[in-house]
Amino acid sequence: MEFFWSLIGVLLVVEGIPWFLSPLTMKRLLVQLLPVPVRHLRLLGLLLMLAGLLTLYCARHILGG
């Protein structure tokens, strides 16, 4: 459980970096996403989750020995 919360903490730090360093750029990016169909955003989210799972699998089973 400690590992899980450590990962959540790292995730929050990484997600917060662009908002801290360049909030105006992040706002512009979000405005650019408004015309993108919800279906495409959902597909992007799914692909990112699958890429994350693949990365975790590789890290644990291939690189981890």
KOLFINU-734150 format. One record per atom (N, C-alpha, C, O, CB): residue number from 1; residue in one letter; atom name; x, y, z. Coordinates in Angstrom, 2 decimals. Atoms other than C-alpha are relative to their C-alpha. Glycine has a CB too. Layout:
// KOLFINU-734150
ATOM    k  r   a       xx       yy       zz
ATOM  NUM  a  CA        X        Y        Z
...
// end
This chain:
// KOLFINU-734150
ATOM    k  r   a       xx       yy       zz
ATOM    1  m   N     0.82    -1.19     0.00
ATOM    1  m  CA     0.00     0.00     0.00
ATOM    1  m   C     0.87     1.26     0.00
ATOM    1  m   O     0.51     2.28    -0.59
ATOM    1  m  CB    -0.94     0.00     1.20
ATOM    2  e   N    -0.92    -1.14    -0.02
ATOM    2  e  CA     2.93     2.32     0.69
ATOM    2  e   C     0.48     0.32    -1.41
ATOM    2  e   O     0.59     1.49    -1.79
ATOM    2  e  CB     1.21    -0.28     0.93
ATOM    3  f   N    -0.45    -0.19     1.38
ATOM    3  f  CA     4.15     1.78    -2.87
ATOM    3  f   C    -1.08     0.70    -0.84
ATOM    3  f   O    -0.78     1.59    -1.63
ATOM    3  f  CB     0.37    -1.35    -0.64
ATOM    4  f   N     1.11    -0.60     0.73
ATOM    4  f  CA     0.71     2.67    -4.25
ATOM    4  f   C    -0.09     1.49     0.28
ATOM    4  f   O    -0.20     2.29    -0.65
ATOM    4  f  CB    -1.32    -0.68     0.37
ATOM    5  w   N     0.10    -1.42    -0.35
ATOM    5  w  CA     0.58     5.96    -2.35
ATOM    5  w   C     1.22     0.78    -0.47
ATOM    5  w   O     1.12     1.96    -0.79
ATOM    5  w  CB    -0.18     0.17     1.51
ATOM    6  s   N    -1.19    -0.65     0.55
ATOM    6  s  CA     4.14     6.73    -3.41
ATOM    6  s   C    -0.19     0.29    -1.48
ATOM    6  s   O     0.18     1.37    -1.96
ATOM    6  s  CB     1.25    -0.88     0.22
ATOM    7  l   N     0.27    -0.21     1.43
ATOM    7  l  CA     3.11     6.28    -7.04
ATOM    7  l   C    -1.00     1.14    -0.21
ATOM    7  l   O    -0.83     1.95    -1.12
ATOM    7  l  CB    -0.53    -1.28    -0.63
ATOM    8  i   N     0.98    -1.08     0.11
ATOM    8  i  CA     0.10     8.55    -6.54
ATOM    8  i   C     0.68     1.34     0.24
ATOM    8  i   O     0.42     2.31    -0.47
ATOM    8  i  CB    -1.17    -0.21     1.02
ATOM    9  g   N    -0.73    -1.24    -0.29
ATOM    9  g  CA     2.39    11.19    -5.02
ATOM    9  g   C     0.87     0.43    -1.17
ATOM    9  g   O     0.87     1.61    -1.53
ATOM    9  g  CB     0.86    -0.18     1.23
ATOM   10  v   N    -0.85    -0.32     1.16
ATOM   10  v  CA     4.83    11.01    -7.93
ATOM   10  v   C    -0.87     0.47    -1.17
ATOM   10  v   O    -0.52     1.43    -1.86
ATOM   10  v  CB     0.85    -1.23    -0.41
ATOM   11  l   N     0.91    -0.39     1.07
ATOM   11  l  CA     1.94    11.19   -10.39
ATOM   11  l   C    -0.49     1.43     0.18
ATOM   11  l   O    -0.53     2.20    -0.77
ATOM   11  l  CB    -1.19    -0.97    -0.06
ATOM   12  l   N     0.48    -1.36    -0.26
ATOM   12  l  CA     0.58    14.34    -8.73
ATOM   12  l   C     1.10     1.04    -0.22
ATOM   12  l   O     0.83     2.12    -0.74
ATOM   12  l  CB    -0.54     0.10     1.43
ATOM   13  v   N    -1.11    -0.93     0.22
ATOM   13  v  CA     4.01    15.98    -8.77
ATOM   13  v   C     0.22     0.20    -1.50
ATOM   13  v   O     0.35     1.34    -1.96
ATOM   13  v  CB     1.30    -0.53     0.67
ATOM   14  v   N    -0.24    -0.09     1.44
ATOM   14  v  CA     4.52    15.18   -12.46
ATOM   14  v   C    -1.14     0.75    -0.69
ATOM   14  v   O    -0.89     1.57    -1.58
ATOM   14  v  CB     0.16    -1.41    -0.62
ATOM   15  e   N     1.15    -0.69     0.59
ATOM   15  e  CA     1.00    16.35   -13.35
ATOM   15  e   C    -0.02     1.48     0.35
ATOM   15  e   O    -0.53     2.29    -0.42
ATOM   15  e  CB    -1.30    -0.66     0.45
ATOM   16  g   N     0.01    -1.39    -0.43
ATOM   16  g  CA     1.51    19.58   -11.42
ATOM   16  g   C     1.09     0.86    -0.61
ATOM   16  g   O     0.96     2.08    -0.64
ATOM   16  g  CB     0.11     0.06     1.47
ATOM   17  i   N    -1.14    -0.76     0.53
ATOM   17  i  CA     4.80    20.59   -13.05
ATOM   17  i   C    -0.40     0.96    -1.13
ATOM   17  i   O    -0.06     2.14    -1.05
ATOM   17  i  CB     1.07    -0.96    -0.51
ATOM   18  p   N     0.34    -0.95     1.06
ATOM   18  p  CA     3.34    22.05   -16.28
ATOM   18  p   C    -0.91     1.13     0.48
ATOM   18  p   O    -0.79     2.26    -0.01
ATOM   18  p  CB    -0.68    -0.73    -1.14
ATOM   19  w   N     0.90    -1.04    -0.52
ATOM   19  w  CA     0.65    23.93   -14.34
ATOM   19  w   C     0.78     1.04     0.80
ATOM   19  w   O     0.43     2.22     0.79
ATOM   19  w  CB    -1.09    -0.62     0.88
ATOM   20  f   N    -0.82    -0.92    -0.79
ATOM   20  f  CA     3.29    25.46   -12.07
ATOM   20  f   C     0.92     0.82    -0.91
ATOM   20  f   O     1.05     2.03    -0.73
ATOM   20  f  CB     0.83    -0.76     1.03
ATOM   21  l   N    -0.98    -0.67     0.84
ATOM   21  l  CA     5.83    26.29   -14.79
ATOM   21  l   C    -0.63     0.91    -1.05
ATOM   21  l   O    -0.08     1.97    -1.36
ATOM   21  l  CB     0.86    -1.03    -0.69
ATOM   22  s   N     0.59    -0.78     1.09
ATOM   22  s  CA     3.47    27.58   -17.47
ATOM   22  s   C    -1.52    -0.10     0.00
ATOM   22  s   O    -2.10    -0.75    -0.87
ATOM   22  s  CB     0.56    -0.48    -1.35
ATOM   23  p   N     1.46     0.11    -0.08
ATOM   23  p  CA    -0.16    27.99   -16.42
ATOM   23  p   C    -0.72     0.59    -1.22
ATOM   23  p   O    -1.77     0.07    -1.62
ATOM   23  p  CB    -0.49     0.68     1.24
ATOM   24  l   N     0.66    -0.58     1.18
ATOM   24  l  CA    -1.00    30.22   -19.40
ATOM   24  l   C     0.03    -0.95    -1.19
ATOM   24  l   O    -0.95    -1.05    -1.93
ATOM   24  l  CB     0.66     1.33    -0.38
ATOM   25  t   N    -0.09     0.98     1.08
ATOM   25  t  CA     0.23    27.61   -21.85
ATOM   25  t   C    -0.99    -1.14     0.22
ATOM   25  t   O    -1.62    -1.61    -0.73
ATOM   25  t  CB     1.44    -0.57    -0.10
ATOM   26  m   N     0.96     1.07    -0.31
ATOM   26  m  CA    -1.86    24.97   -20.08
ATOM   26  m   C    -1.43     0.45    -0.28
ATOM   26  m   O    -2.23    -0.32    -0.79
ATOM   26  m  CB     0.14    -0.44     1.47
ATOM   27  k   N     1.34    -0.52     0.28
ATOM   27  k  CA    -4.95    27.19   -20.31
ATOM   27  k   C    -0.25     0.04    -1.51
ATOM   27  k   O    -1.33    -0.31    -1.97
ATOM   27  k  CB    -0.18     1.41     0.61
ATOM   28  r   N     0.14    -0.04     1.46
ATOM   28  r  CA    -4.34    27.69   -24.04
ATOM   28  r   C    -0.20    -1.41    -0.56
ATOM   28  r   O    -1.01    -1.62    -1.47
ATOM   28  r  CB     1.25     0.65    -0.65
ATOM   29  l   N     0.15     1.39     0.44
ATOM   29  l  CA    -3.96    23.94   -24.48
ATOM   29  l   C    -1.42    -0.50     0.26
ATOM   29  l   O    -2.01    -1.16    -0.59
ATOM   29  l  CB     1.03    -0.90     0.71
ATOM   30  l   N     1.36     0.44    -0.32
ATOM   30  l  CA    -7.26    23.30   -22.73
ATOM   30  l   C    -1.03     0.63    -0.93
ATOM   30  l   O    -1.99    -0.03    -1.32
ATOM   30  l  CB    -0.33     0.33     1.45
ATOM   31  v   N     0.92    -0.66     0.93
ATOM   31  v  CA    -9.02    25.85   -24.94
ATOM   31  v   C     0.06    -0.69    -1.37
ATOM   31  v   O    -0.96    -0.83    -2.03
ATOM   31  v  CB     0.35     1.50    -0.14
ATOM   32  q   N    -0.15     0.68     1.28
ATOM   32  q  CA    -7.63    24.06   -28.00
ATOM   32  q   C    -0.70    -1.36     0.00
ATOM   32  q   O    -1.06    -1.87    -1.06
ATOM   32  q  CB     1.48    -0.18    -0.34
ATOM   33  l   N     0.65     1.30    -0.09
ATOM   33  l  CA    -9.16    20.81   -26.73
ATOM   33  l   C    -1.52     0.09    -0.09
ATOM   33  l   O    -2.19    -0.92    -0.34
ATOM   33  l  CB     0.38    -0.68     1.30
ATOM   34  l   N     1.46    -0.15     0.02
ATOM   34  l  CA   -12.70    22.24   -26.65
ATOM   34  l   C    -0.66    -0.52    -1.28
ATOM   34  l   O    -1.69    -1.19    -1.19
ATOM   34  l  CB    -0.35     1.44     0.19
ATOM   35  p   N     0.68     0.50     1.20
ATOM   35  p  CA   -13.50    21.49   -30.32
ATOM   35  p   C     0.22    -1.49    -0.27
ATOM   35  p   O    -0.43    -2.06    -1.15
ATOM   35  p  CB     0.47     0.79    -1.19
ATOM   36  v   N    -0.27     1.43     0.23
ATOM   36  v  CA   -12.11    17.94   -30.10
ATOM   36  v   C    -1.19    -0.81     0.52
ATOM   36  v   O    -1.63    -0.61     1.65
ATOM   36  v  CB     1.34    -0.45     0.71
ATOM   37  p   N     1.15     0.80    -0.43
ATOM   37  p  CA   -14.98    15.43   -29.97
ATOM   37  p   C     0.32    -0.83     1.25
ATOM   37  p   O     1.43    -1.32     1.43
ATOM   37  p  CB    -0.45    -0.91    -1.14
ATOM   38  v   N    -0.15     0.77    -1.24
ATOM   38  v  CA   -15.52    13.68   -26.64
ATOM   38  v   C     0.46    -1.42    -0.31
ATOM   38  v   O     1.27    -1.99     0.42
ATOM   38  v  CB    -1.32    -0.03     0.79
ATOM   39  r   N    -0.38     1.37     0.38
ATOM   39  r  CA   -15.19    10.34   -28.41
ATOM   39  r   C     1.51    -0.12    -0.21
ATOM   39  r   O     2.11    -1.11     0.19
ATOM   39  r  CB    -0.74    -0.41    -1.28
ATOM   40  h   N    -1.44     0.03     0.25
ATOM   40  h  CA   -11.64    11.19   -29.50
ATOM   40  h   C     0.78     0.15     1.31
ATOM   40  h   O     1.81    -0.50     1.49
ATOM   40  h  CB     0.40     1.11    -0.98
ATOM   41  l   N    -0.68    -0.16    -1.29
ATOM   41  l  CA   -10.66    12.35   -26.01
ATOM   41  l   C    -0.08    -1.29     0.82
ATOM   41  l   O     0.89    -1.67     1.48
ATOM   41  l  CB    -0.63     1.17     0.79
ATOM   42  r   N     0.16     1.26    -0.72
ATOM   42  r  CA   -12.05     9.14   -24.53
ATOM   42  r   C     0.94    -1.06    -0.57
ATOM   42  r   O     1.54    -1.83     0.18
ATOM   42  r  CB    -1.46    -0.48    -0.06
ATOM   43  l   N    -0.91     0.95     0.64
ATOM   43  l  CA   -10.08     7.09   -27.06
ATOM   43  l   C     1.44     0.29     0.39
ATOM   43  l   O     2.22    -0.62     0.66
ATOM   43  l  CB    -0.16     0.05    -1.54
ATOM   44  l   N    -1.35    -0.38    -0.43
ATOM   44  l  CA    -6.93     9.04   -26.21
ATOM   44  l   C     0.26    -0.46     1.43
ATOM   44  l   O     1.33    -0.99     1.74
ATOM   44  l  CB     0.19     1.53    -0.12
ATOM   45  g   N    -0.13     0.46    -1.38
ATOM   45  g  CA    -7.52     8.32   -22.52
ATOM   45  g   C     0.21    -1.50     0.09
ATOM   45  g   O     1.05    -1.98     0.85
ATOM   45  g  CB    -1.22     0.40     0.81
ATOM   46  l   N    -0.14     1.46     0.02
ATOM   46  l  CA    -7.94     4.61   -23.23
ATOM   46  l   C     1.38    -0.41    -0.48
ATOM   46  l   O     2.02    -1.28     0.11
ATOM   46  l  CB    -1.08    -0.63    -0.89
ATOM   47  l   N    -1.33     0.33     0.53
ATOM   47  l  CA    -4.76     4.50   -25.32
ATOM   47  l   C     1.10     0.33     1.00
ATOM   47  l   O     2.07    -0.42     1.13
ATOM   47  l  CB     0.25     0.75    -1.31
ATOM   48  l   N    -1.00    -0.36    -1.02
ATOM   48  l  CA    -2.80     6.30   -22.59
ATOM   48  l   C    -0.01    -1.01     1.15
ATOM   48  l   O     1.05    -1.37     1.66
ATOM   48  l  CB    -0.26     1.41     0.53
ATOM   49  m   N     0.07     1.01    -1.07
ATOM   49  m  CA    -4.07     3.84   -19.96
ATOM   49  m   C     0.64    -1.31    -0.45
ATOM   49  m   O     1.37    -1.94     0.32
ATOM   49  m  CB    -1.46    -0.25     0.41
ATOM   50  l   N    -0.60     1.24     0.51
ATOM   50  l  CA    -3.10     0.88   -22.16
ATOM   50  l   C     1.52     0.13    -0.10
ATOM   50  l   O     2.24    -0.82     0.20
ATOM   50  l  CB    -0.59    -0.35    -1.37
ATOM   51  a   N    -1.45    -0.22     0.06
ATOM   51  a  CA     0.35     2.39   -22.75
ATOM   51  a   C     0.60    -0.06     1.39
ATOM   51  a   O     1.69    -0.60     1.58
ATOM   51  a  CB     0.32     1.36    -0.67
ATOM   52  g   N    -0.48     0.06    -1.38
ATOM   52  g  CA     0.74     2.82   -19.00
ATOM   52  g   C     0.05    -1.43     0.52
ATOM   52  g   O     1.02    -1.82     1.17
ATOM   52  g  CB    -0.88     0.84     0.90
ATOM   53  l   N     0.01     1.40    -0.43
ATOM   53  l  CA    -0.26    -0.78   -18.34
ATOM   53  l   C     1.11    -0.80    -0.67
ATOM   53  l   O     1.76    -1.62    -0.03
ATOM   53  l  CB    -1.36    -0.65    -0.31
ATOM   54  l   N    -1.08     0.67     0.72
ATOM   54  l  CA     2.16    -2.00   -21.01
ATOM   54  l   C     1.36     0.37     0.60
ATOM   54  l   O     2.23    -0.48     0.75
ATOM   54  l  CB    -0.04     0.35    -1.50
ATOM   55  t   N    -1.25    -0.45    -0.62
ATOM   55  t  CA     4.93     0.09   -19.46
ATOM   55  t   C     0.21    -0.68     1.35
ATOM   55  t   O     1.31    -1.13     1.65
ATOM   55  t  CB    -0.01     1.53     0.18
ATOM   56  l   N    -0.11     0.67    -1.30
ATOM   56  l  CA     4.19    -1.33   -16.00
ATOM   56  l   C     0.34    -1.47    -0.17
ATOM   56  l   O     1.17    -2.01     0.55
ATOM   56  l  CB    -1.30     0.15     0.80
ATOM   57  y   N    -0.27     1.40     0.25
ATOM   57  y  CA     4.15    -4.86   -17.38
ATOM   57  y   C     1.46    -0.21    -0.39
ATOM   57  y   O     2.13    -1.09     0.14
ATOM   57  y  CB    -0.93    -0.54    -1.11
ATOM   58  c   N    -1.39     0.12     0.45
ATOM   58  c  CA     7.49    -4.37   -19.15
ATOM   58  c   C     0.97     0.26     1.15
ATOM   58  c   O     1.97    -0.44     1.29
ATOM   58  c  CB     0.28     0.97    -1.15
ATOM   59  a   N    -0.88    -0.34    -1.12
ATOM   59  a  CA     9.04    -2.77   -16.08
ATOM   59  a   C     0.08    -1.14     1.01
ATOM   59  a   O     1.14    -1.41     1.56
ATOM   59  a  CB    -0.47     1.28     0.69
ATOM   60  r   N     0.02     1.05    -1.02
ATOM   60  r  CA     7.98    -5.62   -13.81
ATOM   60  r   C     0.48    -1.34    -0.52
ATOM   60  r   O     1.19    -2.06     0.17
ATOM   60  r  CB    -1.39    -0.14     0.55
ATOM   61  h   N    -0.26     1.35     0.49
ATOM   61  h  CA     8.33    -8.67   -16.05
ATOM   61  h   C     1.19    -0.11    -0.94
ATOM   61  h   O     1.81    -1.16    -1.02
ATOM   61  h  CB    -1.21    -0.52    -0.68
ATOM   62  i   N    -1.11     0.07     0.96
ATOM   62  i  CA    10.94    -7.80   -18.65
ATOM   62  i   C     1.25     0.64     0.59
ATOM   62  i   O     2.31     0.01     0.62
ATOM   62  i  CB    -0.39     0.69    -1.32
ATOM   63  l   N    -1.16    -0.70    -0.55
ATOM   63  l  CA    13.23    -5.23   -17.06
ATOM   63  l   C     0.31    -0.43     1.42
ATOM   63  l   O     1.47    -0.43     1.84
ATOM   63  l  CB    -0.22     1.49    -0.05
ATOM   64  g   N    -0.18     0.36    -1.40
ATOM   64  g  CA    12.68    -6.38   -13.49
ATOM   64  g   C     0.63    -1.36     0.22
ATOM   64  g   O     1.03    -1.69     1.33
ATOM   64  g  CB    -1.31     0.04     0.69
ATOM   65  g   N    -0.67     1.27    -0.09
ATOM   65  g  CA    14.06    -9.79   -14.23
ATOM   65  g   C    -0.88    -1.06     0.50
ATOM   65  g   O    -0.46    -2.21     0.63
ATOM   65  g  CB     1.18     0.09     0.86
// end
